Amino acid sequence: MKHKKSELTRIRLIAIDIDATLLNKAQKITPKTYLALKAAIAKNTYIVLATGKSYFSAKAIVKKLDLHTPGIYLQGGQICNFDGTILYEQKLEKQIVKEIIDSIEAHGITTLLYSGSTIFAHSDNLESQKLIPYGEPRPIFVNSLYDIANNYHIHKVIALKSDALFQISQLRDSLNHISINKARVISGGLEGMLEILPQNTSKGSSLAILLKRMNIDSTEVMAIGDGENDIEMLQAAQIGVAMSNGSAQLKKIADFVVSSNDKDGVAEAINMTVLNPNYAHQAK
């Protein structure tokens, strides 16, 4: 671990990414992972889901695990209670949303606007429906995304075109230029996907807010993830765990790497820490 002090503490909260971390390729929680999670909960360890997706997509997991803790959604744009009530949110400015729409559509790329658990799109095509298999709601197709930007709170924007990675790369350069000090751009969970968030929004920043609400210190937290959008979350936790199927960038900053999402990596992390009676970690 990095920057340790001498005091020892236990893990009271585990923040877990959903896709490619908690769920396997079949979008299921493996039996071993389910048992490890339930055993951790039985030891009074809080489980916090932390995902780029909406609360809608996580409702079934919350119910399956019988969670009563808040979760982090929309890459940190919302913190919702287990029943879906919003505890905290960050929104994009209306004008920056319009500039983002202009830039995405100028590149011929599909645009999705997220207003909480409602998704708006202009075109009914394969790209606009790509997130449905991951548990997201079907988009509502509208004539004008500008009208949506004017009349709804927009928590994030997705640009998606999986068969044109060069165009996505060009778009990222364009978005980075127009979003300076107004928004941040990150790679999404799918190839050819970008996500545009309110400035300073991340799973890590929302985790810090949630820990303060729950009166839990960061030295009592383990975070598990697989992608670029999990970096700040791992950095905000005492113990950062990367999946073996995760990005090289995330593995570089993680405290340790576990097996893949198809091979019970989350269970491995929980078994070696929370459920290991001989395990103790030092606070940073």
SEKOL-219238 format. One line per 5 residues: their letters; for each residue x, y, z of N, C-alpha, C. Coordinates in nm, 2 decimals, padded with zeros to 4 digits, always signed. Atoms other than C-alpha are relative to their C-alpha. Layout:
BEGIN
a = X Y Z X Y Z X Y Z; ... .
//
This chain:
BEGIN
mkhkk = +00.08 -00.12 +00.00 +00.00 +00.00 +00.00 +00.09 +00.13 +00.00; -00.07 -00.12 +00.01 +00.10 +00.36 -00.04 -00.02 +00.09 +00.12; +00.01 -00.11 -00.10 +00.17 +00.63 +00.22 -00.06 -00.06 +00.13; +00.07 +00.06 -00.12 +00.09 +00.41 +00.52 +00.05 +00.06 +00.13; -00.03 -00.04 -00.13 +00.08 +00.51 +00.88 -00.01 -00.13 +00.08 .
seltr = -00.02 +00.12 -00.08 +00.11 +00.27 +01.17 -00.14 -00.06 +00.05; +00.12 +00.05 -00.06 -00.26 +00.24 +01.28 -00.07 -00.10 -00.10; +00.07 +00.10 +00.07 -00.47 -00.05 +01.17 -00.15 +00.03 +00.00; +00.14 -00.02 +00.01 -00.83 -00.04 +01.06 -00.07 -00.11 -00.08; +00.07 +00.10 +00.08 -01.10 -00.26 +00.91 -00.08 +00.06 -00.11 .
irlia = +00.08 -00.05 +00.12 -01.30 -00.23 +00.59 -00.15 +00.00 +00.05; +00.15 -00.02 -00.03 -01.65 -00.09 +00.66 -00.08 +00.01 -00.12; +00.08 -00.03 +00.12 -01.75 -00.01 +00.31 +00.08 -00.05 -00.12; -00.05 +00.04 +00.13 -01.69 -00.16 -00.04 -00.07 +00.07 -00.11; +00.06 -00.06 +00.11 -01.75 +00.05 -00.34 +00.03 -00.08 -00.13 .
idida = -00.02 +00.09 +00.11 -01.80 -00.17 -00.65 -00.06 +00.05 -00.13; +00.05 -00.03 +00.14 -01.83 -00.09 -01.02 -00.09 -00.12 -00.04; +00.09 +00.11 +00.04 -02.10 -00.30 -01.19 +00.05 -00.07 -00.13; -00.04 +00.07 +00.12 -02.02 -00.38 -01.56 +00.14 -00.03 +00.00; -00.14 +00.05 +00.01 -01.71 -00.59 -01.61 +00.07 -00.01 +00.13 .
tllnk = -00.06 +00.01 -00.13 -01.65 -00.59 -01.24 -00.10 -00.09 +00.09; +00.09 +00.08 -00.08 -01.95 -00.71 -01.03 -00.07 -00.10 -00.09; +00.07 +00.09 +00.09 -02.12 -00.86 -01.33 +00.09 -00.07 -00.10; -00.08 +00.06 +00.10 -01.97 -01.12 -01.56 -00.05 +00.03 -00.14; +00.04 -00.04 +00.14 -02.00 -01.12 -01.94 -00.14 -00.03 -00.03 .
aqkit = +00.14 +00.03 +00.01 -02.35 -01.27 -01.91 -00.09 +00.10 +00.07; +00.07 -00.10 -00.08 -02.45 -00.97 -01.70 -00.06 -00.06 +00.12; +00.05 +00.07 -00.12 -02.49 -01.19 -01.39 +00.11 +00.01 +00.11; -00.09 +00.02 -00.12 -02.34 -01.20 -01.04 +00.02 -00.15 +00.01; -00.03 +00.14 -00.02 -02.16 -01.53 -01.01 -00.04 -00.05 +00.14 .
pktyl = +00.03 +00.06 -00.13 -02.26 -01.76 -00.73 +00.10 +00.03 +00.11; -00.10 -00.02 -00.10 -01.93 -01.72 -00.55 +00.01 +00.15 +00.04; +00.00 -00.15 -00.04 -01.94 -01.34 -00.57 -00.12 +00.03 +00.08; +00.12 -00.02 -00.07 -02.30 -01.34 -00.45 +00.02 -00.04 +00.15; -00.02 +00.05 -00.14 -02.21 -01.55 -00.14 +00.10 +00.09 +00.07 .
alkaa = -00.10 -00.09 -00.06 -01.90 -01.33 -00.07 -00.06 +00.13 +00.04; +00.06 -00.13 -00.03 -02.11 -01.01 -00.09 -00.10 -00.02 +00.12; +00.09 +00.02 -00.11 -02.38 -01.15 +00.14 +00.07 -00.03 +00.13; -00.08 +00.02 -00.12 -02.11 -01.27 +00.39 +00.06 +00.13 +00.05; -00.05 -00.13 -00.04 -01.96 -00.92 +00.39 -00.11 +00.08 +00.06 .
iaknt = +00.11 -00.07 -00.06 -02.30 -00.77 +00.45 -00.03 -00.05 +00.14; +00.02 +00.06 -00.13 -02.35 -01.01 +00.74 +00.10 +00.04 +00.10; -00.10 -00.05 -00.09 -02.03 -00.87 +00.89 -00.01 +00.15 +00.01; +00.03 -00.14 -00.01 -02.19 -00.52 +00.88 +00.10 +00.08 -00.09; -00.07 -00.08 +00.09 -01.99 -00.41 +00.58 -00.09 +00.05 -00.11 .
yivla = +00.09 -00.07 +00.09 -02.17 -00.16 +00.36 +00.05 -00.03 -00.15; -00.03 +00.02 +00.15 -02.19 -00.24 -00.02 -00.06 +00.12 -00.07; +00.05 -00.11 +00.08 -02.21 +00.06 -00.24 +00.03 -00.02 -00.15; -00.02 +00.01 +00.14 -02.27 +00.02 -00.61 +00.04 +00.13 -00.06; -00.05 -00.12 +00.06 -02.08 +00.27 -00.82 +00.01 -00.02 -00.15 .
tgksy = +00.01 +00.03 +00.14 -02.16 +00.28 -01.19 -00.02 +00.12 -00.09; +00.03 -00.11 +00.10 -02.18 +00.50 -01.50 -00.14 +00.00 -00.04; +00.14 +00.02 +00.05 -02.53 +00.37 -01.56 -00.10 +00.07 +00.10; +00.11 -00.06 -00.08 -02.86 +00.50 -01.42 -00.04 -00.09 +00.11; +00.05 +00.08 -00.11 -03.03 +00.39 -01.10 -00.09 -00.11 -00.06 .
fsaka = +00.09 +00.10 +00.06 -03.28 +00.21 -01.33 +00.07 -00.13 -00.03; -00.08 +00.12 +00.03 -03.01 -00.03 -01.44 +00.04 -00.09 +00.12; -00.06 +00.06 -00.12 -02.91 -00.12 -01.09 -00.11 -00.05 +00.10; +00.11 +00.04 -00.09 -03.26 -00.18 -00.93 +00.00 -00.15 +00.03; +00.01 +00.14 -00.01 -03.25 -00.55 -00.99 +00.11 -00.05 +00.09 .
ivkkl = -00.12 +00.04 -00.09 -02.90 -00.58 -00.82 -00.03 +00.04 +00.14; +00.03 -00.05 -00.13 -03.01 -00.37 -00.53 -00.10 -00.10 +00.07; +00.10 +00.09 -00.05 -03.31 -00.60 -00.48 +00.06 -00.14 +00.03; -00.06 +00.13 -00.02 -03.11 -00.92 -00.53 +00.09 -00.01 +00.12; -00.09 -00.01 -00.11 -02.85 -00.82 -00.27 -00.07 +00.05 +00.13 .
dlhtp = +00.07 -00.06 -00.12 -03.12 -00.66 -00.04 +00.08 +00.11 +00.06; -00.09 -00.11 -00.05 -02.90 -00.35 -00.02 -00.09 +00.11 +00.06; +00.07 -00.12 -00.06 -03.01 -00.06 +00.20 +00.09 +00.12 +00.01; -00.09 -00.11 +00.00 -02.72 +00.16 +00.13 -00.02 +00.08 -00.13; +00.01 -00.08 +00.12 -02.71 +00.45 -00.12 +00.10 -00.05 -00.11 .
giylq = -00.09 +00.04 +00.11 -02.54 +00.40 -00.46 +00.04 +00.12 -00.08; -00.05 -00.10 +00.08 -02.34 +00.61 -00.70 -00.03 -00.03 -00.15; +00.05 +00.02 +00.13 -02.48 +00.65 -01.05 +00.04 +00.11 -00.10; -00.04 -00.10 +00.10 -02.41 +00.83 -01.38 +00.14 +00.05 +00.02; -00.14 -00.03 -00.02 -02.04 +00.83 -01.31 +00.02 +00.10 +00.11 .
ggqic = -00.01 -00.09 -00.11 -02.10 +01.02 -00.99 -00.09 +00.12 -00.01; +00.09 -00.11 +00.02 -02.36 +01.26 -01.13 -00.12 -00.01 +00.09; +00.10 +00.01 -00.10 -02.61 +01.12 -00.89 +00.04 -00.10 +00.11; -00.01 +00.10 -00.11 -02.61 +00.95 -00.55 -00.15 -00.02 +00.04; +00.14 +00.03 -00.02 -02.94 +00.77 -00.50 -00.01 -00.10 +00.12 .
nfdgt = +00.02 +00.10 -00.10 -03.08 +00.59 -00.20 -00.04 -00.13 -00.06; +00.03 +00.13 +00.05 -03.16 +00.22 -00.23 -00.14 +00.00 -00.07; +00.13 -00.01 +00.06 -03.52 +00.32 -00.32 -00.01 +00.09 -00.12; -00.01 -00.09 +00.12 -03.41 +00.56 -00.60 -00.01 +00.15 +00.03; +00.01 -00.15 -00.03 -03.46 +00.89 -00.42 +00.14 +00.06 -00.01 .
ilyeq = -00.13 -00.07 +00.03 -03.19 +01.14 -00.51 +00.05 +00.07 +00.13; -00.07 -00.07 -00.12 -02.95 +01.24 -00.23 +00.09 +00.11 -00.04; -00.10 -00.10 +00.04 -02.71 +01.44 -00.44 +00.01 -00.01 -00.16; -00.01 +00.01 +00.15 -02.67 +01.53 -00.81 +00.08 +00.12 -00.05; -00.07 -00.11 +00.07 -02.46 +01.74 -01.05 -00.05 +00.00 -00.14 .
klekq = +00.05 -00.01 +00.13 -02.59 +01.87 -01.38 +00.09 +00.08 -00.09; -00.07 -00.08 +00.10 -02.44 +02.00 -01.70 -00.08 +00.13 -00.03; +00.06 -00.13 +00.04 -02.51 +02.37 -01.79 -00.07 -00.02 -00.14; +00.08 +00.02 +00.12 -02.78 +02.40 -02.06 +00.08 +00.04 -00.13; -00.07 -00.04 +00.12 -02.55 +02.59 -02.30 +00.11 -00.09 -00.03 .
ivkei = -00.11 +00.09 +00.03 -02.26 +02.35 -02.27 -00.06 -00.13 -00.06; +00.07 +00.12 +00.07 -02.51 +02.06 -02.35 -00.03 +00.03 -00.14; +00.03 -00.03 +00.14 -02.61 +02.24 -02.67 +00.13 +00.00 -00.08; -00.12 +00.00 +00.07 -02.25 +02.29 -02.76 +00.05 -00.14 -00.02; -00.04 +00.14 +00.01 -02.18 +01.92 -02.70 -00.08 -00.07 -00.10 .
idsie = +00.09 +00.06 +00.10 -02.48 +01.82 -02.91 +00.05 +00.04 -00.14; -00.05 -00.05 +00.13 -02.35 +02.04 -03.20 +00.12 -00.08 -00.04; -00.13 +00.06 +00.03 -02.00 +01.89 -03.18 -00.02 -00.15 -00.04; +00.02 +00.15 +00.02 -02.12 +01.52 -03.16 -00.07 -00.02 -00.14; +00.07 +00.02 +00.13 -02.37 +01.56 -03.45 +00.08 +00.05 -00.12 .
ahgit = -00.08 -00.04 +00.11 -02.12 +01.74 -03.66 +00.09 -00.11 -00.05; -00.09 +00.12 +00.03 -01.91 +01.42 -03.65 -00.08 -00.12 -00.04; +00.08 +00.11 +00.05 -02.21 +01.21 -03.75 -00.01 -00.12 +00.10; -00.01 +00.10 -00.11 -02.21 +01.03 -03.41 -00.13 +00.01 +00.08; +00.13 +00.00 -00.07 -02.52 +00.92 -03.21 +00.02 +00.06 +00.14 .
tllys = +00.00 -00.08 -00.13 -02.60 +01.14 -02.91 -00.11 -00.06 +00.09; +00.09 +00.04 -00.10 -02.77 +01.02 -02.59 +00.01 +00.10 +00.12; +00.00 -00.10 -00.11 -02.88 +01.27 -02.32 -00.06 -00.08 +00.12; +00.05 +00.07 -00.12 -02.93 +01.13 -01.97 -00.05 +00.11 +00.10; +00.06 -00.08 -00.11 -03.17 +01.30 -01.73 -00.05 -00.10 +00.10 .
gstif = +00.03 +00.11 -00.10 -03.16 +01.07 -01.43 +00.00 -00.13 -00.07; +00.01 +00.13 +00.06 -03.29 +00.73 -01.54 -00.08 +00.01 -00.14; +00.07 -00.02 +00.13 -03.45 +00.88 -01.86 +00.11 +00.03 -00.10; -00.10 -00.02 +00.10 -03.25 +00.86 -02.18 -00.07 +00.06 -00.13; +00.06 -00.05 +00.12 -03.33 +01.08 -02.48 +00.10 -00.01 -00.12 .
ahsdn = -00.08 +00.01 +00.12 -03.21 +01.03 -02.84 -00.07 +00.06 -00.12; +00.07 -00.06 +00.12 -03.27 +01.18 -03.18 -00.02 -00.11 -00.10; +00.01 +00.10 +00.10 -03.22 +00.87 -03.39 -00.02 -00.14 +00.05; +00.02 +00.14 -00.04 -03.36 +00.52 -03.35 +00.08 -00.09 -00.09; -00.09 +00.09 +00.08 -03.06 +00.32 -03.47 +00.07 -00.10 +00.10 .
lesqk = -00.07 +00.11 -00.08 -02.84 +00.03 -03.35 +00.08 +00.06 +00.11; -00.09 -00.06 -00.10 -02.61 +00.27 -03.16 -00.09 +00.05 +00.12; +00.08 -00.05 -00.11 -02.89 +00.43 -02.96 -00.06 -00.11 +00.09; +00.06 +00.11 -00.08 -03.01 +00.09 -02.84 +00.11 -00.09 +00.06; -00.10 +00.08 -00.05 -02.67 -00.05 -02.75 +00.01 -00.02 +00.15 .
lipyg = -00.01 +00.01 -00.15 -02.70 +00.01 -02.38 -00.12 -00.08 +00.06; +00.11 +00.08 -00.06 -03.03 -00.18 -02.34 +00.04 -00.13 +00.05; -00.04 +00.13 -00.06 -02.87 -00.52 -02.30 +00.08 +00.01 +00.13; -00.07 -00.03 -00.12 -02.67 -00.36 -02.01 -00.10 +00.05 +00.11; +00.10 -00.04 -00.10 -03.00 -00.29 -01.82 -00.05 +00.14 +00.00 .
eprpi = +00.05 -00.14 +00.01 -03.05 +00.07 -01.93 -00.14 +00.00 -00.06; +00.13 -00.01 +00.06 -03.40 +00.19 -02.02 +00.01 +00.03 -00.15; +00.00 -00.03 +00.14 -03.50 +00.22 -02.38 -00.01 +00.16 -00.02; +00.00 -00.15 +00.02 -03.43 +00.58 -02.51 -00.14 +00.04 -00.05; +00.12 -00.07 +00.06 -03.72 +00.82 -02.58 +00.05 +00.08 -00.12 .
fvnsl = -00.05 -00.07 +00.12 -03.68 +00.94 -02.93 -00.08 +00.13 -00.02; +00.06 -00.13 +00.01 -03.74 +01.31 -02.98 +00.05 +00.07 -00.13; -00.04 -00.08 +00.12 -03.73 +01.56 -03.27 +00.12 +00.09 +00.02; -00.10 -00.10 -00.02 -03.51 +01.81 -03.10 +00.07 -00.03 +00.14; -00.07 +00.01 -00.12 -03.24 +01.74 -02.84 +00.03 +00.13 +00.07 .
ydian = -00.01 -00.13 -00.06 -03.21 +02.11 -02.79 -00.11 +00.03 +00.09; +00.12 -00.02 -00.09 -03.56 +02.12 -02.65 +00.02 -00.08 +00.13; -00.03 +00.08 -00.12 -03.46 +01.84 -02.41 +00.10 +00.08 +00.09; -00.11 -00.07 -00.08 -03.15 +02.04 -02.30 -00.06 +00.12 +00.07; +00.07 -00.12 -00.06 -03.38 +02.35 -02.24 -00.09 -00.04 +00.12 .
nyhih = +00.11 +00.03 -00.09 -03.64 +02.16 -02.04 +00.02 -00.11 +00.10; -00.03 +00.11 -00.09 -03.47 +01.88 -01.85 +00.14 +00.03 +00.06; -00.14 +00.01 -00.06 -03.17 +01.85 -01.61 +00.08 -00.11 -00.07; -00.08 +00.10 +00.07 -02.90 +01.67 -01.81 +00.12 -00.03 +00.09; -00.10 +00.04 -00.09 -02.66 +01.47 -01.59 +00.13 -00.04 -00.07 .
kvial = -00.11 +00.03 +00.08 -02.44 +01.34 -01.87 -00.05 -00.02 -00.14; +00.02 +00.02 +00.15 -02.41 +01.30 -02.25 +00.09 -00.11 -00.04; -00.08 +00.11 +00.06 -02.30 +00.99 -02.43 +00.01 +00.02 -00.15; -00.02 +00.00 +00.14 -02.15 +00.99 -02.78 +00.04 -00.15 -00.03; -00.03 +00.14 +00.03 -02.15 +00.64 -02.94 +00.00 -00.03 -00.15 .
ksdal = -00.01 +00.05 +00.14 -02.03 +00.51 -03.27 +00.11 -00.10 -00.01; -00.10 +00.10 -00.02 -01.85 +00.18 -03.23 +00.07 -00.04 -00.13; -00.06 +00.03 +00.12 -01.77 +00.14 -03.60 +00.09 +00.11 -00.06; -00.08 -00.12 +00.05 -01.58 +00.47 -03.64 +00.09 +00.05 +00.11; -00.08 -00.04 -00.11 -01.31 +00.49 -03.38 +00.08 +00.12 -00.03 .
fqisq = -00.07 -00.12 +00.04 -01.12 +00.75 -03.57 -00.08 +00.13 +00.02; +00.09 -00.11 -00.03 -01.42 +00.98 -03.56 -00.02 +00.02 +00.14; +00.02 -00.02 -00.14 -01.46 +00.92 -03.19 +00.13 +00.07 +00.06; -00.12 -00.07 -00.05 -01.09 +01.02 -03.14 +00.00 +00.14 -00.04; +00.01 -00.15 +00.04 -01.15 +01.34 -03.34 -00.10 +00.07 +00.09 .
lrdsl = +00.10 -00.06 -00.08 -01.46 +01.40 -03.14 +00.05 +00.04 +00.14; -00.05 -00.03 -00.14 -01.28 +01.37 -02.81 +00.09 +00.12 +00.00; -00.08 -00.12 +00.01 -01.03 +01.63 -02.92 -00.09 +00.13 -00.01; +00.10 -00.11 +00.01 -01.32 +01.86 -03.02 -00.07 +00.03 +00.13; +00.07 -00.02 -00.13 -01.50 +01.80 -02.69 +00.09 +00.06 +00.10 .
nhisi = -00.10 -00.05 -00.10 -01.19 +01.86 -02.49 +00.02 +00.15 -00.01; -00.02 -00.14 +00.02 -01.16 +02.20 -02.65 -00.12 +00.08 +00.05; +00.12 -00.09 -00.04 -01.52 +02.32 -02.59 -00.04 -00.02 +00.14; +00.04 +00.03 -00.14 -01.55 +02.17 -02.24 +00.09 +00.05 +00.10; -00.09 -00.04 -00.10 -01.26 +02.33 -02.07 -00.07 +00.08 +00.11 .
nkarv = +00.05 -00.06 -00.12 -01.36 +02.43 -01.72 -00.16 -00.01 +00.01; +00.14 +00.02 +00.00 -01.72 +02.33 -01.80 -00.05 -00.14 +00.01; +00.04 +00.15 +00.00 -01.73 +01.95 -01.84 +00.13 -00.08 -00.01; -00.12 +00.09 +00.02 -01.50 +01.65 -01.85 -00.04 -00.11 -00.09; +00.02 +00.11 +00.09 -01.47 +01.38 -02.11 +00.07 -00.12 +00.04 .
isggl = -00.07 +00.12 -00.04 -01.40 +01.02 -02.03 -00.04 -00.11 -00.10; +00.04 +00.11 +00.09 -01.40 +00.69 -02.23 -00.11 -00.08 +00.07; +00.11 +00.08 -00.06 -01.72 +00.49 -02.18 +00.04 -00.15 +00.01; -00.03 +00.14 -00.02 -01.75 +00.12 -02.10 +00.00 -00.08 -00.13; +00.01 +00.07 +00.13 -01.81 +00.03 -02.47 +00.10 +00.06 -00.09 .
egmle = -00.09 -00.05 +00.11 -01.57 +00.06 -02.76 -00.07 +00.10 -00.08; +00.06 -00.10 +00.08 -01.64 +00.38 -02.95 -00.10 +00.08 +00.08; +00.10 -00.08 -00.08 -01.82 +00.55 -02.66 +00.08 +00.10 +00.09; -00.05 -00.11 -00.08 -01.74 +00.88 -02.49 -00.12 +00.05 +00.10; +00.10 -00.05 -00.09 -01.92 +01.02 -02.18 +00.05 +00.14 +00.04 .
ilpqn = -00.03 -00.14 -00.03 -01.93 +01.39 -02.11 -00.08 +00.04 +00.13; +00.05 -00.02 -00.14 -01.99 +01.48 -01.74 +00.02 +00.15 +00.04; -00.03 -00.13 -00.06 -02.02 +01.80 -01.53 +00.14 +00.00 +00.05; -00.14 -00.01 -00.05 -01.68 +01.93 -01.44 +00.01 -00.05 +00.15; -00.04 +00.05 -00.14 -01.52 +01.76 -01.13 -00.10 -00.11 +00.04 .
tskgs = +00.08 +00.12 -00.04 -01.78 +01.48 -01.14 +00.07 -00.13 -00.03; -00.06 +00.13 +00.01 -01.65 +01.13 -01.08 -00.05 -00.09 +00.11; +00.04 +00.09 -00.11 -01.72 +00.82 -00.88 +00.07 +00.03 +00.12; -00.08 -00.03 -00.12 -01.44 +00.93 -00.65 -00.05 +00.12 +00.08; +00.05 -00.12 -00.07 -01.58 +01.27 -00.57 -00.13 -00.03 +00.06 .
slail = +00.13 +00.03 -00.06 -01.93 +01.13 -00.51 +00.02 -00.10 +00.12; -00.03 +00.09 -00.11 -01.78 +00.85 -00.29 +00.04 +00.08 +00.12; -00.05 -00.09 -00.11 -01.61 +01.12 -00.08 -00.12 +00.07 +00.07; +00.12 -00.06 -00.05 -01.95 +01.29 -00.04 -00.08 -00.10 +00.08; +00.08 +00.10 -00.06 -02.12 +00.97 +00.05 +00.06 -00.05 +00.13 .
lkrmn = -00.07 +00.04 -00.13 -01.86 +00.87 +00.31 -00.02 +00.10 +00.11; +00.03 -00.11 -00.10 -01.91 +01.21 +00.48 -00.14 -00.02 +00.06; +00.14 +00.02 -00.05 -02.29 +01.14 +00.50 -00.01 -00.12 +00.09; +00.01 +00.12 -00.08 -02.23 +00.80 +00.64 +00.10 -00.01 +00.11; -00.10 -00.01 -00.11 -01.95 +00.91 +00.88 +00.09 -00.12 +00.00 .
idste = -00.10 +00.11 +00.02 -01.70 +00.66 +00.74 +00.12 +00.07 -00.06; -00.12 -00.05 +00.04 -01.34 +00.74 +00.69 +00.05 -00.07 -00.13; -00.06 +00.07 +00.12 -01.16 +00.67 +00.36 +00.09 -00.11 +00.03; -00.09 +00.11 -00.04 -00.92 +00.45 +00.55 -00.08 -00.13 +00.03; +00.08 +00.12 -00.02 -01.21 +00.21 +00.60 -00.07 -00.05 -00.12 .
vmaig = +00.07 +00.03 +00.13 -01.30 +00.17 +00.23 +00.09 -00.08 -00.09; -00.06 +00.07 +00.11 -01.21 -00.07 -00.04 -00.09 +00.03 -00.13; +00.07 -00.02 +00.13 -01.30 +00.01 -00.41 +00.05 -00.09 -00.10; -00.03 +00.10 +00.10 -01.31 -00.23 -00.69 -00.06 +00.04 -00.14; +00.05 -00.04 +00.13 -01.33 -00.15 -01.06 +00.08 -00.05 -00.11 .
dgend = -00.07 +00.05 +00.11 -01.21 -00.21 -01.41 +00.05 +00.10 -00.11; -00.03 -00.09 +00.11 -01.19 +00.11 -01.62 +00.05 +00.14 +00.04; -00.05 -00.14 -00.01 -01.08 +00.47 -01.67 -00.09 +00.07 +00.10; +00.10 -00.08 -00.09 -01.40 +00.59 -01.49 +00.01 -00.05 +00.14; -00.02 +00.04 -00.14 -01.29 +00.40 -01.17 +00.12 +00.05 +00.06 .
iemlq = -00.13 -00.05 -00.05 -00.95 +00.57 -01.13 -00.02 +00.08 +00.13; +00.02 -00.08 -00.12 -01.07 +00.84 -00.89 -00.06 -00.07 +00.12; +00.06 +00.07 -00.11 -01.28 +00.60 -00.69 +00.11 -00.09 +00.07; -00.10 +00.08 -00.06 -00.98 +00.37 -00.63 +00.10 +00.09 +00.08; -00.09 -00.09 -00.07 -00.77 +00.67 -00.54 -00.06 +00.06 +00.13 .
aaqig = +00.07 -00.05 -00.12 -01.04 +00.78 -00.29 -00.01 -00.10 +00.11; +00.02 +00.11 -00.09 -01.03 +00.45 -00.11 +00.14 -00.04 +00.06; -00.12 +00.05 -00.06 -00.78 +00.30 +00.13 +00.06 -00.11 -00.08; -00.04 +00.11 +00.08 -00.76 -00.01 -00.08 -00.06 +00.01 -00.14; +00.05 -00.01 +00.14 -00.79 +00.01 -00.46 +00.02 -00.13 -00.07 .
vamsn = -00.01 +00.13 +00.06 -00.86 -00.32 -00.64 -00.04 +00.01 -00.15; +00.03 +00.00 +00.14 -00.84 -00.36 -01.02 -00.03 -00.15 -00.04; +00.03 +00.13 +00.06 -00.99 -00.65 -01.21 +00.11 -00.04 -00.10; -00.11 +00.03 +00.10 -00.75 -00.85 -01.43 -00.05 +00.03 -00.14; +00.05 -00.04 +00.13 -00.98 -00.77 -01.72 -00.01 +00.15 -00.02 .
gsaql = +00.00 -00.15 +00.00 -00.94 -00.40 -01.64 +00.11 +00.06 -00.09; -00.09 -00.07 +00.08 -00.75 -00.13 -01.81 +00.14 +00.01 +00.06; -00.14 -00.01 -00.05 -00.37 -00.10 -01.78 +00.02 +00.12 +00.09; +00.00 -00.12 -00.08 -00.42 +00.25 -01.65 -00.05 -00.02 +00.14; +00.05 +00.03 -00.13 -00.63 +00.13 -01.36 +00.09 -00.09 +00.08 .
kkiad = -00.09 +00.10 -00.06 -00.40 -00.16 -01.28 +00.12 +00.07 +00.06; -00.12 -00.07 -00.04 -00.11 +00.08 -01.25 -00.02 +00.07 +00.13; +00.02 -00.08 -00.12 -00.27 +00.28 -00.97 -00.07 -00.09 +00.11; +00.07 +00.09 -00.10 -00.44 -00.02 -00.79 +00.10 -00.05 +00.10; -00.08 +00.06 -00.10 -00.31 -00.17 -00.47 +00.03 -00.15 -00.03 .
fvvss = -00.02 +00.14 +00.05 -00.36 -00.52 -00.61 -00.11 -00.03 -00.11; +00.08 +00.05 +00.12 -00.52 -00.70 -00.91 -00.05 -00.13 +00.04; +00.07 +00.13 -00.03 -00.77 -00.98 -00.87 -00.04 -00.07 -00.14; +00.04 +00.07 +00.12 -00.91 -01.23 -01.12 -00.11 +00.08 -00.07; +00.10 -00.07 +00.08 -01.15 -01.13 -01.39 -00.14 -00.01 +00.05 .
ndkdg = +00.14 +00.01 -00.04 -01.52 -01.07 -01.36 -00.07 -00.13 -00.03; +00.05 +00.13 +00.03 -01.58 -01.41 -01.52 +00.05 -00.11 +00.10; -00.07 +00.09 -00.09 -01.36 -01.57 -01.25 +00.00 +00.04 +00.14; +00.03 -00.03 -00.14 -01.50 -01.43 -00.93 +00.10 +00.10 +00.06; -00.10 -00.10 -00.05 -01.26 -01.14 -00.90 -00.05 +00.08 +00.13 .
vaeai = +00.06 -00.07 -00.11 -01.49 -00.95 -00.66 +00.00 -00.09 +00.12; +00.00 +00.10 -00.11 -01.53 -01.26 -00.44 +00.15 -00.01 +00.05; -00.14 +00.01 -00.04 -01.15 -01.29 -00.44 +00.05 +00.11 +00.09; -00.04 -00.12 -00.08 -01.10 -00.94 -00.31 -00.07 +00.00 +00.14; +00.07 +00.01 -00.13 -01.36 -00.98 -00.04 +00.05 -00.11 +00.09 .
nmtvl = -00.05 +00.12 -00.08 -01.24 -01.32 +00.07 +00.14 +00.03 +00.06; -00.13 -00.02 -00.05 -00.88 -01.20 +00.11 +00.01 +00.12 +00.10; +00.00 -00.11 -00.09 -00.98 -00.89 +00.31 -00.11 -00.01 +00.10; +00.11 +00.00 -00.10 -01.32 -00.86 +00.48 -00.03 -00.13 +00.06; +00.03 +00.13 -00.05 -01.37 -01.23 +00.52 +00.12 -00.08 +00.05 .
npnya = -00.13 +00.06 -00.05 -01.01 -01.31 +00.62 +00.02 +00.04 +00.14; -00.02 -00.04 -00.14 -00.98 -01.32 +01.00 +00.14 +00.05 +00.03; -00.14 -00.04 -00.03 -00.61 -01.27 +00.98 +00.05 +00.12 -00.08; -00.03 -00.12 +00.08 -00.63 -00.97 +00.75 -00.02 +00.13 +00.08; +00.02 -00.14 -00.05 -00.57 -00.62 +00.87 +00.09 +00.09 -00.09 .
hqak = -00.08 -00.09 +00.08 -00.46 -00.32 +00.66 +00.03 +00.12 +00.07; -00.04 -00.12 -00.07 -00.28 -00.01 +00.76 -00.06 +00.12 -00.07; +00.06 -00.12 +00.06 -00.43 +00.33 +00.71 +00.11 +00.08 -00.07; -00.10 -00.08 +00.08 -00.26 +00.55 +00.45 +00.04 +00.12 +00.09 .
//
